[in-house]
Amino acid sequence: MEISSSQKGSIIEFFRESGFDGRNIDEMMKKCKRLEGVQRERASENWAYLKSIGIEERKLPYIVSKCPKILALGLNEKLVPMVQCLTTLGTKPSEVTMAITKFPHILSHSVEEKLCPLLAFFQALGVPEKQSGKLLLLNPRLISYSIESKLAQIVDFLASLGLSKEGMIGKVLMKNPFIMGYSIDKRLRPTSEFLKSVGLAELDLQRVAINFPEVLCRDTDKILKPNFAYLKKCGFGDGQIVALVAGYPPILIKSIRNSLEPRIRFLIEVMGRQIDEVADYPDFFRHGLKKRLELRQRLLKQKKIDCSLSEMLDCNQKKFLLKFGLIGGL
């Protein structure tokens, strides 16, 4: 069907009136050829609908420039059914608008062909129905991945680490739905191979995947290896590093400058302890430096109390004060 210049002109006028500049308009027209044939009324109607569901007007130009196709879709055939389905998945309307803002293309997918099969796929992995919706709203890009060529392969990879497809992999997804977007060959396999190479046993690796899947998602060369080298430089032996990583896997992805270095310096210079103590209590790196370590160290020092790191840190503040008779010590 031939598109008249007046039709094309009217959509361009609509864009100009909506605050887009010439360059944005050109980019959107190149990105979505269908826009040339879109009636101004349809674009206005879709724009107004997005506002009506709670998307702030200032965010609309960003959303439309990311996915200009939104203005070409049938309102009642495409946009309304998808928004209604997404609304049933969330607990607050803001979750839906945030998901659309994060990944506007979610609105261009089909409820029957993409959304329903994706939710069924999650549920087959043991993700409860309510959680399946939360996964998608947290990482809306999931809807754009092919179940067969992308998601199922990630599941197979996680299963190769010894995780069962009925439940354990579902837990990994609930913990970190973004893991499904990473490349197996470029990211997930290199991190798992590196963790094995430093001495983690299969069971340790499974614990990493279930409890700290974000560790598997980080770049081995840029993050994991430098952190490992830093721990070696601090004087930890190979066996101690295995104990540290198995006990608290995020030690390999924490910032050296902002997290690891200040804690180790505090341990040695202020607490007067040996690094060996940390190998026996890797959770030391989990605790906040100012809110927990400095505060508790100060109180113990005032009372001249000696104790192990686990005795000092493995309890909430109330139990800590009671344990050492420090009530009123604050």
C-alpha positions in Angstrom: 0.0 0.0 0.0 1.4 3.4 -1.0 1.9 5.9 1.8 0.9 9.4 1.1 3.2 12.3 1.9 0.4 13.8 4.1 0.3 10.6 6.2 4.1 10.7 6.6 3.9 14.4 7.3 1.3 14.0 10.0 3.3 11.5 12.0 6.4 13.7 11.8 4.3 16.7 13.0 3.0 14.5 15.9 6.6 13.7 16.9 7.7 17.4 16.7 4.7 18.4 18.9 5.7 15.7 21.3 9.1 17.1 21.8 11.3 15.1 19.5 14.0 16.8 17.4 14.8 16.1 13.8 17.6 13.6 14.5 15.4 11.6 16.8 12.6 11.5 14.3 14.9 10.3 11.5 16.3 7.6 13.7 12.9 6.4 14.6 11.6 6.4 11.1 14.7 4.3 10.0 14.2 2.0 12.9 10.5 1.4 12.3 9.4 1.7 8.6 5.8 1.0 9.7 5.7 4.5 11.3 5.4 6.1 7.8 2.0 4.6 7.4 0.7 5.3 10.9 -2.2 7.7 11.3 -1.6 10.6 13.7 -4.8 9.5 15.5 -3.3 6.1 16.3 0.0 7.5 17.5 -1.9 10.0 19.7 -4.2 7.3 21.1 -1.3 5.0 22.0 0.7 7.8 23.5 -2.3 8.8 25.6 -2.8 5.2 26.7 0.7 4.9 27.9 0.2 8.0 30.0 -3.1 6.6 31.3 -1.4 3.5 32.8 1.0 5.7 34.9 4.0 6.3 32.7 5.3 9.8 33.3 5.0 12.1 30.2 8.7 13.1 30.6 9.7 9.4 30.1 7.5 8.8 27.1 9.9 10.2 24.5 12.6 7.8 25.8 10.3 4.9 25.7 9.1 5.6 22.2 12.6 6.4 20.8 13.7 3.0 22.2 10.7 1.2 20.6 8.9 3.4 18.1 6.9 0.4 17.0 4.7 1.0 20.1 3.0 3.9 18.3 2.2 1.6 15.3 0.6 -1.2 17.3 -3.1 -1.8 17.5 -4.2 -0.4 20.9 -6.9 -2.9 21.7 -5.3 -5.8 19.8 -1.8 -5.5 21.2 -1.1 -2.9 23.9 -4.1 -3.3 26.2 -4.0 -7.1 26.4 -0.2 -7.1 27.2 -0.6 -4.4 29.8 -3.6 -6.2 31.4 -1.6 -9.4 31.5 1.5 -7.7 33.0 -0.7 -6.0 35.6 -2.0 -9.4 36.8 1.7 -10.5 37.3 2.7 -7.6 39.6 1.6 -6.5 43.0 1.8 -2.7 42.3 1.0 -0.8 39.1 4.4 0.9 39.3 6.1 -2.5 38.7 4.4 -2.7 35.3 5.4 0.9 34.3 8.9 0.3 35.5 9.2 -2.8 33.4 7.9 -1.0 30.3 10.4 1.9 30.9 13.3 -0.6 31.3 12.4 -2.5 28.2 9.7 -0.9 26.0 9.9 -3.7 23.5 7.9 -5.9 26.0 4.8 -4.2 24.6 5.5 -5.4 21.1 5.5 -9.1 22.0 2.5 -11.4 21.8 0.7 -12.5 24.9 -0.1 -15.9 23.4 3.1 -16.6 21.5 5.7 -15.2 23.9 4.3 -14.3 27.4 2.3 -17.4 28.2 5.0 -19.9 27.0 7.7 -18.0 28.9 5.7 -18.1 32.2 5.0 -21.8 31.6 8.7 -22.4 31.0 9.6 -20.8 34.4 6.9 -22.7 36.2 8.2 -26.0 34.8 11.5 -25.2 36.5 9.8 -24.9 39.8 9.3 -21.2 39.9 5.9 -20.5 41.6 3.3 -18.7 39.5 3.5 -15.5 41.4 7.3 -15.4 41.3 7.3 -16.1 37.5 5.6 -12.7 37.0 8.0 -11.0 39.3 11.0 -12.4 37.4 9.6 -11.0 34.2 8.8 -7.6 35.6 12.3 -7.4 37.2 14.0 -8.4 33.9 11.5 -7.7 31.1 14.1 -8.4 28.5 13.5 -12.1 29.2 10.5 -12.0 26.9 12.7 -11.2 23.9 14.9 -14.4 24.3 14.1 -17.6 22.5 13.1 -20.3 24.8 14.7 -23.0 22.7 17.9 -21.4 21.5 18.7 -19.3 24.6 16.8 -20.0 27.8 16.7 -23.8 27.6 20.5 -23.8 26.9 21.2 -21.7 30.0 19.1 -24.2 32.0 21.1 -27.1 30.5 24.3 -25.4 31.5 23.1 -24.9 35.1 22.1 -28.5 35.1 25.6 -29.5 34.0 26.8 -28.0 37.3 24.7 -30.5 39.1 21.6 -28.4 39.7 18.3 -30.2 39.2 15.9 -28.8 36.6 12.9 -29.2 39.0 13.4 -26.6 41.7 17.1 -25.8 42.1 17.4 -23.9 38.8 14.2 -22.2 39.6 15.8 -20.9 42.8 18.8 -19.5 40.8 16.4 -17.6 38.5 14.4 -16.2 41.5 17.7 -15.0 43.0 19.0 -13.5 39.8 16.8 -13.4 36.7 19.5 -11.5 34.8 21.6 -14.7 34.6 19.4 -15.8 31.6 20.8 -13.0 29.5 24.4 -13.9 29.7 26.4 -15.9 27.1 27.3 -19.4 28.2 30.6 -19.4 26.2 31.7 -15.9 26.9 30.6 -15.5 30.5 29.0 -18.4 32.5 31.3 -21.2 31.5 34.6 -19.2 31.9 33.5 -18.2 35.5 32.6 -21.7 36.5 35.8 -23.1 35.0 37.8 -20.4 36.9 36.1 -21.3 40.2 36.9 -25.0 39.6 40.5 -24.0 38.8 41.0 -22.3 42.1 39.9 -25.4 43.9 36.1 -25.2 44.4 34.5 -28.6 44.6 31.3 -29.4 42.7 29.1 -28.9 45.8 30.8 -25.5 46.4 30.1 -24.5 42.8 26.4 -25.5 43.2 26.2 -23.3 46.4 27.6 -20.4 44.5 25.0 -20.8 41.7 22.1 -21.1 44.1 23.1 -18.5 46.7 25.3 -16.0 44.7 24.5 -16.5 41.0 25.8 -12.9 40.4 29.3 -14.3 40.9 28.8 -16.5 37.8 27.7 -13.4 35.8 30.9 -11.4 36.3 33.8 -11.1 34.0 36.6 -13.6 34.9 39.5 -11.6 33.5 38.3 -8.1 34.7 37.0 -9.0 38.2 37.4 -12.6 39.5 41.1 -13.0 38.6 42.2 -9.5 40.0 40.4 -10.3 43.2 42.0 -13.7 43.5 45.4 -12.1 42.8 44.7 -9.5 45.5 43.9 -12.2 48.1 47.2 -14.0 47.2 49.1 -10.7 47.6 47.5 -10.3 51.1 49.2 -13.5 52.1 46.4 -16.0 51.9 47.4 -19.5 50.9 45.7 -21.5 48.1 43.7 -23.6 50.6 42.7 -20.5 52.6 41.5 -18.8 49.4 39.3 -21.9 48.6 37.9 -21.6 52.1 37.2 -17.9 51.7 35.5 -18.3 48.3 33.5 -21.3 49.3 32.5 -19.6 52.5 31.7 -16.2 51.0 31.7 -16.3 47.2 31.1 -12.5 46.7 34.7 -12.0 47.9 35.7 -12.5 44.3 33.4 -9.7 43.0 33.6 -7.1 45.8 35.5 -3.9 45.0 39.1 -4.3 46.1 39.5 -0.6 46.8 36.2 0.1 48.5 35.5 -3.2 50.2 38.3 -5.8 50.6 41.2 -3.5 51.2 39.6 -1.3 53.9 38.4 -4.5 55.8 41.7 -6.2 55.7 43.5 -3.0 56.8 41.0 -2.6 59.6 41.5 -6.3 60.7 45.3 -6.0 60.9 45.9 -2.4 61.9 43.0 -1.7 64.2 41.8 -5.1 65.4 45.4 -6.4 65.7 44.3 -9.7 64.2 46.0 -12.1 61.7 44.6 -12.7 58.3 44.4 -16.4 59.1 41.4 -15.6 61.3 39.4 -14.5 58.3 40.1 -17.7 56.4 38.3 -19.4 59.3 35.4 -16.9 59.2 34.9 -15.7 55.6 31.6 -14.0 56.6 33.9 -11.2 58.0 33.7 -9.7 54.5 29.9 -9.7 54.6 29.7 -7.2 57.5 29.5 -3.5 57.1 32.7 -1.7 58.1 31.3 1.3 59.9 27.9 0.0 61.1 29.2 -3.3 62.5 33.0 -3.9 62.5 34.1 -0.5 63.8 31.3 -0.1 66.3 31.7 -3.6 67.8 35.5 -3.4 67.9 35.3 -0.1 69.8 32.9 -1.6 72.4 35.0 -4.7 72.9 38.2 -2.6 73.2 36.6 -0.4 75.8 35.8 -3.5 77.9 39.1 -5.2 77.1 37.3 -8.2 75.8 39.0 -10.8 73.6 36.9 -13.1 71.4 36.9 -14.8 68.0 35.6 -13.0 64.9 32.6 -15.4 64.7 31.7 -14.7 68.4 32.0 -10.9 67.7 29.9 -10.9 64.5 27.6 -13.9 64.2 24.7 -12.3 66.1 22.4 -9.3 65.9 23.2 -6.1 67.9 21.0 -7.0 70.8 22.5 -10.4 71.3 26.0 -9.0 70.9 25.4 -6.5 73.7 23.8 -9.2 76.0 26.6 -11.8 75.2 29.3 -9.4 76.3 27.5 -7.6 79.0 27.6 -4.3 77.0 24.1 -3.1 77.6 24.5 0.6 78.3 27.8 0.6 76.5 26.5 2.6 73.6 
